[in-house]
Amino acid sequence: MSKYDVIVLGSGPGGYVAAIRASQLGLKTAVVEKESLGGICLNWGCIPTKALLKSAQVFEYLKHAEDYGLSVNGYDKDFNAVVKRSRGVAEGMSNGVKFLMKKNKIDVIEGFGTLKAGKKIEVEGKEYAADHIIIATGARSRELPSLPQDGKKVIGYRQAMTLPEQPKKLIVVGSGAIGVEFAYFYNSMGTEVTIVEYLDKIVPVEDDDVSKQLERSFKKSGIKIMTSAEVTSVDTSGDGVKATVKTKKGEEVLEADIVLSAVGIKSNIENIGLEAVGIAVDRDKILVNDYYQTNIPGYYAIGDITPGQALAHVASAEAILCVEKIAGMHVEALDYGNIPGCTYASPEIASVGLTEKQAKEQGFDIKIGKFPFSASGKASAAGAKDGFVKVIFDAKYGEWLGCHMIGAGVTDMIAEAVLGRKLETTGHEVLKTVHPHPTMSEAVMEAVADAYGEVIHL
């Protein structure tokens, strides 16, 4: 039987990062993967979707070339070529992980892994042992009883990335990050898109002002939005799909070629041996302590299968923290209140910390600042004036409670707020930090200035 210091089950952004960090710290490491190195993120999630969205953005630029004083004749899209490019980007990233495994001398064990008692994993009939086993099996598209996925007319995000032909009409159920990103992509490509959201606003985890702005931007681009609405049944017997939608006004039947179910994710914890080992689970999540140890010594869990936010960068952070704790290093528990969230539609959304509503509910006396990109020189020059930066501070101590952005490129700007909050930066310190001109990032400083009554360009 092969023996390791660490075996990682799953090679997504939690699993492969855990394996690399373990190897860096001198631990003999193996990773078990049933499909493709890099997991969902690299192969079917974060990376290939961004490739699709970039194609959509370039196509939008071509459509609006005249706005920039340019004339482009005879341009068109090739939907299959767009999909092919996306798959090529994903394959390149997965090959990059293969290289990293080889570089770090990590053994890759191919096949479906099942946990065994006594710190063992069985893969394709062969057992492997380790002092520490890290479970990082990720998640998949969640299915609703009223919306069973057949992979053809009612699909999840995996099928949405590789459709053989572009649908003329698409219904997107759910308006979290996955839902709005695909809604933007297909709408930009020329598909007629309707979003159906159960709650009373789209991107429901975001600040109310951000949700309202995205709804305005989406409606302006031709996306139909139905909030406080629920798909109660689908009929796939005809050529397309008929979705019955329950709203406050009554029932409505929508017709489309395809329904995309984007109603969240389901943890991949079935049939991996949790019950046999005795690992505690609650509501689809493996229970862990601050250092990702389960209730059974020697077994750990990270990423989407644990109660934290189901985000790639969270899984990677948990992976490093978990492995460093195993290696005996001094580590501090992750602050889940300071995790940035990003949505890559157009306009992009990025946020960290408390929303205005949450800050008020928690009893803070707050200062709020807001700077619209319509007042930004860089945004005007770029032709990207939709959106704003909104900041929330505690009026008493100046603590940066939250930052919410919507606009072009904001997913690359949010790290300033995350770092500032990590370093316990005050509003005054941000205000007195010189920001470069002309940049989109100036909007952060200007929003802070607005909160403190010192804004110059409004």
C-alpha positions in Angstrom: 0.0 0.0 0.0 1.3 3.5 -1.0 1.8 5.8 2.1 1.8 9.6 2.0 1.9 12.4 4.5 -1.1 14.1 2.8 -3.7 12.8 0.3 -6.1 15.4 -1.2 -9.4 14.1 -2.6 -10.3 16.5 -5.5 -8.1 18.8 -7.5 -10.1 22.0 -7.8 -8.9 25.4 -6.6 -9.0 24.0 -3.0 -7.5 20.6 -3.7 -4.7 21.4 -6.1 -3.6 24.4 -4.0 -3.6 22.2 -0.9 -1.4 19.7 -2.6 1.1 22.2 -3.9 1.4 23.9 -0.5 1.8 20.6 1.2 4.6 19.6 -1.2 6.3 23.0 -0.7 6.3 22.3 3.1 8.1 19.0 2.5 5.2 16.7 2.8 4.9 13.6 0.6 1.6 14.4 -1.3 -0.9 12.8 -3.7 -4.0 14.2 -5.2 -7.0 12.0 -6.3 -9.1 13.3 -9.3 -11.9 11.5 -11.1 -12.1 13.8 -14.1 -9.8 16.7 -15.0 -7.1 18.5 -12.9 -8.3 21.9 -11.9 -11.8 20.8 -11.0 -14.9 22.7 -11.9 -13.3 26.2 -11.6 -10.7 25.7 -14.3 -12.6 23.3 -16.5 -16.3 24.3 -16.2 -16.5 27.4 -14.0 -14.5 30.5 -13.3 -12.0 30.3 -16.2 -14.0 29.2 -19.3 -17.0 31.4 -18.4 -14.7 34.4 -18.3 -13.4 33.4 -21.8 -17.0 33.4 -23.0 -17.7 36.7 -21.4 -14.6 38.3 -23.0 -15.9 37.2 -26.4 -19.3 38.8 -25.6 -17.5 42.0 -24.5 -15.5 42.2 -27.7 -18.6 41.6 -29.8 -20.3 44.4 -27.9 -17.3 46.7 -28.7 -17.8 45.8 -32.4 -21.5 46.6 -32.2 -20.7 50.0 -30.7 -17.6 50.8 -32.7 -19.2 54.0 -34.0 -19.4 55.3 -30.5 -15.6 55.4 -30.5 -15.3 57.0 -33.9 -14.6 53.8 -35.7 -16.2 52.0 -38.6 -16.3 48.2 -38.7 -18.0 46.5 -41.6 -19.0 42.9 -42.1 -18.4 41.7 -38.5 -20.4 38.8 -37.1 -20.2 36.1 -34.4 -19.4 32.4 -34.7 -21.1 30.9 -31.7 -19.3 27.5 -32.0 -15.9 29.3 -32.4 -16.6 31.3 -29.2 -17.3 28.1 -27.4 -14.2 26.4 -28.9 -12.0 29.3 -27.7 -13.5 29.0 -24.2 -12.7 25.2 -24.1 -9.2 25.9 -25.3 -8.6 28.4 -22.5 -9.9 25.8 -20.0 -7.7 23.1 -21.4 -4.6 25.3 -21.2 -5.3 26.1 -17.6 -5.8 22.4 -16.8 -2.5 21.6 -18.5 -1.0 24.3 -16.3 -2.1 22.4 -13.2 -0.7 19.2 -14.6 2.7 21.0 -15.0 2.4 22.3 -11.4 1.8 18.7 -10.1 4.8 17.5 -11.9 7.0 20.4 -10.8 6.0 19.9 -7.2 6.5 16.1 -7.3 2.9 15.4 -6.4 1.5 12.0 -7.4 -1.8 12.3 -9.4 -4.1 9.3 -8.8 -6.8 9.1 -11.4 -10.2 7.7 -10.5 -13.1 8.1 -8.1 -11.8 8.1 -4.5 -13.7 6.7 -1.5 -12.7 7.4 2.1 -12.0 4.5 4.4 -11.5 4.3 8.1 -8.0 4.4 9.4 -6.9 7.3 7.2 -7.1 5.5 3.9 -8.6 6.2 0.4 -9.6 3.6 -2.1 -9.3 4.4 -5.8 -10.3 2.0 -8.5 -9.9 -1.0 -6.1 -6.5 0.1 -4.8 -5.9 1.5 -1.2 -3.7 4.5 -0.3 -2.9 5.6 3.2 -1.9 9.0 4.6 -1.4 10.7 7.9 -3.7 13.5 6.8 -6.6 13.3 4.2 -8.1 16.5 2.9 -11.5 16.3 1.3 -12.0 18.9 -1.5 -14.7 17.4 -3.7 -16.4 20.7 -4.6 -20.0 21.1 -5.8 -22.3 20.9 -8.8 -25.4 22.6 -10.1 -28.3 22.2 -7.7 -31.6 20.7 -9.1 -35.0 21.9 -8.0 -37.9 19.3 -8.0 -39.9 21.7 -10.2 -37.0 22.1 -12.6 -35.4 18.7 -13.3 -32.4 19.0 -15.6 -32.4 16.8 -18.7 -29.1 18.3 -20.1 -30.8 19.4 -23.3 -33.8 21.7 -22.8 -33.4 22.2 -19.0 -29.7 22.6 -18.4 -27.1 23.6 -15.7 -24.0 25.7 -16.1 -21.9 22.9 -17.7 -24.2 22.5 -20.6 -24.6 26.3 -20.9 -20.9 26.5 -21.8 -21.0 24.0 -24.6 -24.4 24.2 -26.3 -24.1 22.9 -29.9 -26.1 25.9 -31.2 -27.1 29.3 -29.9 -30.7 29.4 -28.6 -33.0 32.1 -29.9 -34.8 32.3 -26.5 -33.4 31.5 -23.1 -34.9 31.6 -19.6 -32.4 31.9 -16.8 -33.8 30.8 -13.4 -31.8 32.4 -10.6 -29.9 35.7 -10.6 -26.8 34.9 -8.6 -23.4 35.3 -10.2 -23.8 32.3 -12.5 -27.3 33.3 -13.7 -26.5 37.0 -14.5 -23.2 36.1 -16.2 -24.9 33.7 -18.6 -27.8 36.1 -19.1 -25.3 38.8 -20.1 -23.3 36.4 -22.4 -26.3 35.1 -24.3 -28.0 38.5 -24.5 -24.8 40.0 -26.0 -24.7 37.1 -28.5 -28.2 38.0 -29.6 -30.4 35.5 -27.7 -33.6 36.8 -26.2 -33.1 36.4 -22.4 -35.5 36.4 -19.5 -34.3 36.2 -15.9 -36.7 34.7 -13.3 -35.7 35.4 -9.7 -37.5 34.0 -6.6 -36.5 37.0 -4.4 -37.6 40.6 -4.8 -34.3 41.7 -6.5 -31.7 40.3 -8.8 -28.2 39.5 -7.4 -29.9 39.3 -4.0 -26.7 39.0 -1.9 -25.6 42.5 -3.1 -26.3 45.9 -1.7 -29.8 47.2 -2.8 -28.3 50.0 -4.8 -26.1 47.6 -6.8 -29.1 45.4 -7.6 -31.1 48.3 -8.8 -28.2 49.5 -11.0 -27.7 46.1 -12.6 -31.4 45.8 -13.3 -31.4 49.2 -15.0 -28.3 48.2 -17.1 -29.7 44.8 -18.0 -33.1 46.2 -19.0 -31.4 48.8 -21.1 -29.6 46.0 -23.0 -32.9 44.2 -23.6 -32.9 41.5 -20.9 -36.4 40.9 -19.4 -36.4 40.6 -15.6 -39.0 38.9 -13.4 -38.5 39.2 -9.7 -40.6 37.7 -6.9 -41.3 35.0 -9.4 -41.0 31.2 -9.3 -40.9 28.5 -12.0 -43.4 26.0 -10.8 -43.2 23.5 -13.7 -41.6 23.0 -17.1 -43.1 21.3 -20.2 -40.4 19.9 -22.5 -42.7 17.8 -24.7 -42.7 20.2 -27.6 -40.0 21.6 -29.8 -38.9 24.0 -27.0 -39.7 24.5 -23.4 -42.8 26.0 -21.7 -42.1 27.3 -18.2 -45.0 28.1 -15.9 -44.0 31.1 -13.8 -45.9 32.1 -10.6 -45.8 35.8 -9.9 -47.7 38.2 -7.6 -50.0 38.9 -10.5 -50.8 35.3 -11.2 -49.4 32.6 -13.5 -47.6 33.2 -16.7 -46.3 30.7 -19.3 -43.0 31.6 -20.9 -41.8 29.9 -24.1 -38.1 29.4 -24.9 -35.7 27.0 -26.6 -33.8 26.3 -23.3 -34.1 26.9 -19.6 -30.9 27.4 -17.6 -31.2 26.5 -14.0 -28.9 28.6 -12.0 -30.4 28.2 -8.5 -27.3 27.4 -6.6 -25.0 24.5 -6.0 -25.1 21.1 -4.3 -22.1 19.7 -2.4 -20.4 16.6 -3.8 -20.5 14.5 -0.6 -22.4 11.5 -1.7 -20.8 8.1 -2.1 -17.3 9.2 -0.9 -17.4 7.3 2.3 -18.3 9.9 4.9 -20.7 7.6 6.6 -18.2 4.7 6.8 -15.6 7.0 8.4 -18.2 8.7 10.7 -17.5 12.3 9.5 -20.2 14.7 10.7 -22.4 16.5 8.1 -25.1 19.1 8.6 -27.4 20.4 5.8 -25.2 19.3 2.9 -22.0 20.6 4.5 -19.1 18.8 6.2 -18.6 20.3 9.7 -15.1 21.5 10.4 -13.3 23.7 13.0 -11.4 26.9 12.3 -8.6 24.8 10.8 -10.8 22.6 8.6 -10.4 19.5 10.9 -13.5 17.2 10.8 -14.8 15.4 13.9 -12.6 12.4 12.9 -8.8 13.0 13.5 -6.7 12.9 10.4 -9.6 14.0 8.1 -10.1 17.6 6.9 -12.5 19.3 4.5 -12.1 22.5 2.5 -14.0 24.5 -0.2 -17.6 24.3 -1.3 -18.3 21.2 0.9 -17.8 23.3 4.1 -20.1 26.1 5.5 -18.0 29.1 4.2 -18.7 31.0 1.0 -18.6 28.7 -2.1 -16.0 30.7 -4.0 -12.7 29.5 -5.6 -10.6 32.1 -3.8 -12.1 30.9 -0.5 -11.3 27.3 -1.2 -7.7 28.3 -2.0 -7.3 30.3 1.2 -8.7 27.5 3.2 -6.4 25.0 1.5 -3.3 26.9 2.4 -4.5 27.6 6.0 -5.4 23.9 6.5 -2.0 22.6 5.2 0.0 25.1 7.1 -1.8 24.1 10.3 -1.0 20.4 9.5 2.7 21.3 9.1 2.7 22.9 12.5 2.9 26.6 11.4 1.3 29.4 13.3 -1.9 30.3 11.4 -4.9 32.6 12.1 -8.5 31.6 11.3 -9.9 33.0 8.1 -12.1 36.1 8.4 -15.2 35.2 6.5 -16.5 38.7 6.9 -13.8 40.0 4.7 -14.2 37.8 1.6 -14.7 39.7 -1.7 -17.4 38.6 -4.1 -17.2 39.2 -7.8 -19.7 38.9 -10.7 -18.3 39.2 -14.2 -21.4 40.3 -16.2 -21.3 43.8 -17.8 -21.3 45.9 -15.8 -19.2 43.9 -13.3 -20.0 43.7 -9.6 -17.6 43.5 -6.7 -18.2 43.8 -3.0 -16.9 43.1 0.4 -18.2 43.5 3.9 -21.6 44.7 5.1 -24.3 46.1 2.8 -26.0 49.3 3.9 -29.0 47.3 5.1 -26.8 44.9 7.1 -24.9 47.7 8.7 -28.1 49.4 9.9 -29.5 46.1 11.1 -26.4 45.6 13.2 -26.9 49.0 14.9 -24.0 50.9 13.3 -24.2 54.7 13.0 -22.9 54.9 9.4 -21.4 57.3 6.9 -22.1 56.5 3.3 -20.3 57.8 0.3 -21.1 57.2 -3.4 -19.3 58.2 -6.5 -20.9 57.5 -9.9 -18.7 56.5 -12.9 -20.6 59.1 -14.9 -18.4 61.7 -13.1 -15.2 59.7 -13.7 -12.8 61.0 -16.5 -11.4 57.5 -17.2 -14.9 56.0 -17.4 -16.1 58.7 -19.8 -13.0 58.2 -22.0 -13.6 54.5 -22.0 -17.3 54.8 -22.8 -18.2 52.9 -19.6 -20.1 55.4 -17.4 -22.7 52.9 -15.9 -22.2 52.2 -12.2 -20.6 53.6 -9.1 -18.5 52.9 -6.0 -20.3 52.9 -2.7 -18.5 52.9 0.7 -19.9 52.4 4.2 -18.0 53.6 7.3 -18.7 53.4 11.0 -19.3 57.1 11.9 -17.8 56.7 15.4 -14.5 55.0 14.7 -14.1 55.3 11.0 -14.0 51.5 10.4 -14.5 50.5 6.8 -17.6 48.4 7.1 -18.4 47.7 3.4 -17.5 48.5 -0.2 -19.8 47.9 -3.1 -18.9 48.5 -6.8 -20.7 48.1 -10.1 -19.1 49.1 -13.4 -16.4 48.3 -15.8 -13.3 46.6 -14.3 -14.5 46.8 -10.7 -13.5 43.1 -10.0 -9.9 44.3 -10.4 -10.5 47.2 -8.0 -12.1 45.5 -5.0 -8.8 44.3 -3.5 -8.1 47.8 -2.3 -11.1 47.6 0.1 -10.3 44.0 1.1 -6.7 45.0 2.0 -7.8 48.2 3.7 -10.3 46.3 5.9 -7.7 43.7 6.7 -5.3 46.4 7.9 -8.2 48.2 9.8 -7.8 51.2 7.6 -10.0 54.2 8.5 -11.9 56.4 6.1 -9.6 59.3 6.7 -6.5 57.2 5.7 -8.1 56.1 2.4 -9.1 59.7 1.8 -5.5 60.9 2.2 -4.0 58.1 0.1 -3.2 59.6 -3.3 -4.9 57.7 -6.1 -3.6 57.9 -9.7 -5.5 60.0 -12.3 -7.2 59.2 -14.6 -8.2 55.7 -13.4 -11.4 53.9 -12.4 -9.8 53.4 -9.0 -10.1 57.1 -8.2 -13.7 56.5 -7.6 -12.9 54.7 -4.4 -11.1 57.8 -3.0 -13.9 60.0 -4.3 -16.6 57.9 -2.7 -14.8 58.0 0.6 -14.5 61.8 0.2 -18.2 61.9 -0.4 -18.9 60.0 2.9 -16.9 62.6 4.8 -18.3 65.7 3.0 -15.1 66.4 1.1 -15.8 65.2 -2.5 -14.3 67.3 -5.2 -15.7 66.0 -8.5 -19.5 65.9 -7.6 
